[in-house]
Amino acid sequence: MPQPLAGIKIADFSHVMAGPFCTHFLCMLGAEVIKVESPSGDPLRSYGPHRDLDGLSPAFIAANVGKKSIAVDLKSPGGHDAACRLIAASDVVIENFRPGVMQRLGLGYQESRKLRPGIVYCSISGYGQSGPLRDYPAIDNIVQATSGMMAANGNAEDPPSRVGWPVVDTYTGTLGALAVLAALVARQHRSDGQYIDVAMLDASVVLLTSLATPYLITGQMLARTGDTGYSGSPTAGLFVGSGGSRISLGAVQNNQFVSLCRVIGKPELAHDPRFVTPALRAQPQNAAILRAVLDPIFLTRHGAEWERELNAQGVPCGLVRDIGQVCESLRDGERGLLLPTTVPGQPEKSPPACFVNAGFTFASDGPGIHGRAPALAEHTGEVLKALGYSDSEIAALAASRAVQLAP
């Protein structure tokens, strides 16, 4: 059986991360994604510290496995014609230029729906296609600042700090993919297309719903709690085990607290008048007393032991791991989260190079791609021929530099 989006063709005019991550999800669900790049290529191709991987950087691979790459000068007449033909043959257009750029190129939504009635057209930008910030340039760390995300991290006395990975880009792309899927479903019922406006700022506020909604309802901002959960419980935070190991504990409910006390050999704590309810445990003086009891106990054993024993008794507990430890633990493939890939020009290695799958499974025909990220312009000739260009026409386009062919 084919994957859910088999037969859907996507003209992907996006670059860097938010847009490509959107089309990456659609590609993992079976869509054919034609990545339209400038002759110089997506800047993400040479992103990061590994100069030996320029052209196919790990960051680029993360969002572009399985796509086809064509290199087109959209400002040239020949390149514009090729882009129009691609749109006319596609079900979805994705772009993440600054607002107005695609319109100036003659490739905006109004032009595209004339080329392909029923087109689903998704624009991804920093601050949306309307509003006072519309024309501001944006990248992940900037929107982390402007959305309130930086100001929410750490303890009350800490300066604002960036989340340590491009969370805005990846979540914006994920939200964009959800919107495209919804528009494709709607088109099945109404036979018309849709224009989708996805803003990194809007996506960030959605991601911050657990902070935004309490403020919108009460007018008061939740306090910054650092490594402690929003419950404020002293047993919902980080603890240090032996050997410098660390665990995150989540004993919030009373039954969890009772089990915690039993596991650590202090059952009497559960009956102490200062700790018998979550509200009492969260009072600053009582919380400090409880932490003073718990901290030396957790130091007696490694975090991995606490993780096993506490979870076995229904107490949420997780060992703090780095991303390398997490990835190595997933290589057994049981969850299908890591899929092998190859990097042209790089030697095969064991364990093999991998990329991260969609993060959910189907009983059958679920997400996944068996392939690699494309080299720049690798599929220009193939795609143009499928769009009806003859060999001589393709050669003429390449000679005029309207398109770039693979070496």
N, C-alpha and C positions, 0 to 999 in steps of 0.2 A: 504494500500500500504506500502511496506517496505521502510526503510530509504535508502538514496543513496548508502551507503557502506554495506548494508546487504549482507551477504555471503562472505565478505572479511575477511580473518583471518590474524592477525598480531602477529608475534613473537617479543615481546618487551623485549630486553635485556638492556634497559636503566634504569637509576636511577637518583635520586635527581630531577632536575627540567626541564632542556631544553628538554631532550629526552622524559620523561613522559608527558610533556605538548604537545609535538607533537602527541603522541599516544592518548592523552586525546581528542584532536580535532577529530581524526579519529574515536574514540570510540563514541563521541557524534553524529557522522554522521552514526552510525550503524555498524561499524566494530566490530568483535570479537577480543579483545585484550588479549593475554596471556602474563601476566607480569612475566618474568623469574627473580627471585631474588636469591641471595646467601642465604645459610641457616641462616645467621645473619640478612637478610632483607635489604631493601632499607634504607640507612641512613636517608632519609627524614621522615621515620616513627616516629622518635623520635626527630624531629626538633622543636625548639621554646621553649618558657618559660613554657608550660603547661605540667608538668610531669605526671599529671593524664591522659593525652591523649597520652602518649608514646605508640607507636605501630600503632596508627592511628591519627597522629597529624593533625591539620588543614591544614598545608602546604602539607602533603601527600594526604589528601582527595581532595584538590583543583585540583590535577592532576591525580587522579587514580580512581575516581568513575566509577563503572560499569565494571572494568577490572577483569580478573581472575588471581589469584596469584599462581604460583608454585615455590617451593624452590629447587634449583638444585646446586650441586657442579660441576661446568663446568670442573674442572680439573680432576675429576674422570672418569674412563672409562664408568661407568654406566650413570653418569650425562651427559657426552659428547654424548653418544648414544641417550639419551632422547632429548637433544637439537637438534641433527641432525634429529630425527624423527619429531620434532615440525617444524623445518624449511622446511622439505620436504612436510609438510601438510599445509604450510602457503603461503600467497600471498605476504607478506611484512615482511621484517626484519628491525627493528630499533635498533641501538646500539649507546651508547655514552661513551664507554671506550676511554682511550687515544689511539692515532693511533698505530696500530700494535698489540694491545691486542687480538682482535678477530682472527686475522691471527694466532697468536701463539697458540690460543686455538683450531685451526683447524675449525673455524666457520666464516671465512672471506667470502668476496663476491665470490671469485673463487670457494671455497668449496661449498658455498650455492647454486650457480647456477647449480652445478652438481647434488645437491640433489633435487632442484626444478627449472627446466628450466623456464625462464620467471619471476624469482623472482625480486621484487623491493627491493633494499637493500639501506638503508639510514644510513650513519655514521654521527653523530653529535659530534663535538669536539670544543675545544677552538679556535684553529688557523688553522684547516683544516688538510687534510691528506698529504699535501705537503707544501714546503716552509721552511724558516729558523726557524720559531717559532713552527713548527709541534709538537715537543716533550715537549713544555712547558705546565705545568699543568695550568688549568684556572677555575675560578669560576666567578660569575656575577660581583662582585665589581672590580676584577682585569681587566676584559675586559672593564668595564666602564672607567677604567683609560687608558688602552692601545689603545682604539679606538678613543679617543678624546672627549668622552661623558662628562667626569668629567670636562674637561677644558672649556666646552661650557656653563656650568651653572653659574648663578649669574651675578653680575655686573663686569666690567672690573677690579676693584680693589680687588675682592673677591678671596680667594684661590679656587682651584678646589673642587668640591663637588659632592658627589654621588647622583644619582637619588634615591629617598627614597624607592624603591621597586625593585625586581629583573627583571628589564625591559629587560635586555639582554637575560636572560633565557627564559622569556615568548615570546619575539619576535622571538628568534631563533627557539623555538618550533613551533610557528605559521608558520614561513617561511618553516620549515621542512615539516609540514603537507601540505602546498601548493605544495611543490616539489613532495611529494609522490602522491598527487592527480593527478598532471600533468603526472607523470610516469605511473600511472594506466590507465589514459585516452589513453596515447600513446600505451600502451600494447594492448588495444582493437583493435588498427588499425594495429600494426606491429607484435603482438604476441611474442615480446621479452621483456626482463626485462630491468632494469636500475640500475646503481650504482650512488647514490647521496651523495655528499660530502657537508655538511653544517657546516660552521664555525661560532662560536659566534662572532669573530671579523668581518667577512664579513657581518653578519646580522646587527651588530651594525652600520657599515658604511652605509648600506642601510637605516637604520633607521635615520641616520644623513644626508640623501640626500640633504635636504634643506640647509645644511651648506657645504657639500662636493662639490656639483656641482658649486656654485658660486666661490669657490676657484679654482676648476679645470678649469673653464672658464676664470677667471680674474687673477688668481695667488694671490689674496688677500683674507684674512680671514674676514668674517663678524664680526663686533664688538659684544661683549657680552652685552646684553641689559637688563639682569635681568628680572623684571616682566613686562617690556614694550615689546610689540610685535616688530617684525623685521621691521615694517614700520617706527619705531622711533617716531610715533605720540604720543603726550602727552595725547591723549584721547584713547590710546590703552594700558592700564595698570591697576594697582590696585589702588583702592580708598577706603577710610575708611568711613563707614556710622555710624549712631548712634549706641550706645550700643556695640561698638567694632566690628560690622559687617564689612565685606569687600566685595567689588565687583570687578570683572574684567570687564573692559569696552573695547569695540572694535569699537569705532566710527572712522573709518579710511577714508571712502569715504565722499565726500563733502555732499551728501544728508543725510548721517548719522549724520554728524557734525551739519548740519542745524537743524535736528530733535532733537538732543541732546540739543542744545541751546534753542530751544522752550520748551522742557520738563522742563528744570531747571529754566525757567523764565528769560532767558537772550538772547532773539532772536537777539539782536544787535551784539552779539559776532560774529555771522556768517558773518557780513558785515564789521567787523573790518579789515582794510588793512593788519594787521599782521597775520590774521588767515584765509584768504579767500581761500588758497590752502593748500593741505597736505604738500607740501614742505616748505611753510612759517611757518606752525604750528610746523613743526619738527625742525626749527632752534632753537638752544639751548636757546637764549635769549627770543624768543617768547614763546617757550614751558614753560619756567619757569614762565613767566607772566600768561599764561593761567592756569597752575596748581595752581598758587596762587589765581586765581579767583574761580576755580572749587572745590578745597579741602574743604573750609568752607561750600560750598553749599551742598556737599554730606554728610557732618556731620549732616545735619539737619534732615535726615530721615534714617530709617533702610535700610540695603542693600536689604532685601526682597521686600520692596516697590519700590526701584529703579529698581530692576530686572523686576518686573511686568510692571511698567509704561514704562520703556525704550524699552523693547522688544515689547510691544504693539504698539509702534511707529516706529518699524523697526530698533532700535538701539541695536546691540548685547551687551548683558550685562548678567553676571552670578554671582550669589551669591557664595562666596567661602564656600564650605561645606567640612566637614570631611567625611571619608569613612563610618562612622556609620550613619550619616545623609543620605548619598546617599543610602546605603543598605536599611534603613528603608523606604525610599520613594519608593523603588522598590518592596516592599513586596506585593503590591496589585496584582502583577502578570500580569498586562496588557501587558507588553512587553515580558513576558516569560523568563526574564533574570536570575531569581533566581529559582532554582529547589530544592525541599525538599529532604533531605537525612536523614539517621539514622547513629548513631555511636554506634557500639556494646559496651555494658557495660556502656553506658551513659544513664541517664534517658531521656525519651521524654520530650520536653519542648515546651512552647508556647511563642512566635512564634517558629516554628520548625527550626532545623538546616538546612542550605541550602548550595548549591554550585552554582558557576556562570556558566551559559550556554554559548554557543558559541558566542553570540553577534550578531547574525543575525537570521532572520526568513524566513521560506518558507511558501507559501500558504498552503502546506500540506506536511506531512512526513519530517518535518525539523529536526534540531539538537535537541538533548536532550537525557538524560539517566534517567531512573527511577530505582534507586538502590542505592548502597553504595560502598564505597571503600573496597577492600578485606582485610581480615586478612592475615598475612603471611602464605603462603602454604595452604591457604583455599581450593584451587582447584587442588592441586597436583594429588591426586588420580583420580579425575574426568577427568583431561586432559590426564593423562597417559593411562587411560583405553580407551579414545577416540583415542589415538595414537596406539592402538593395544596391549598394555601390559596386561597380565593376572594378576589376583589378586596375584598369587604366585610370579610373576616377580616383581610386585610393592612392595610386602613385602620384597623381597630380595634386591631391590634397597634401600629401607628405612633402612634395617638392615645394609647395607654397608655404609650408610650415603651418598650415591650418590644423594639421594633426601630426602626431609623432608616432612612428611605428616602432615595434620592438626591434632591438639590434639583431 
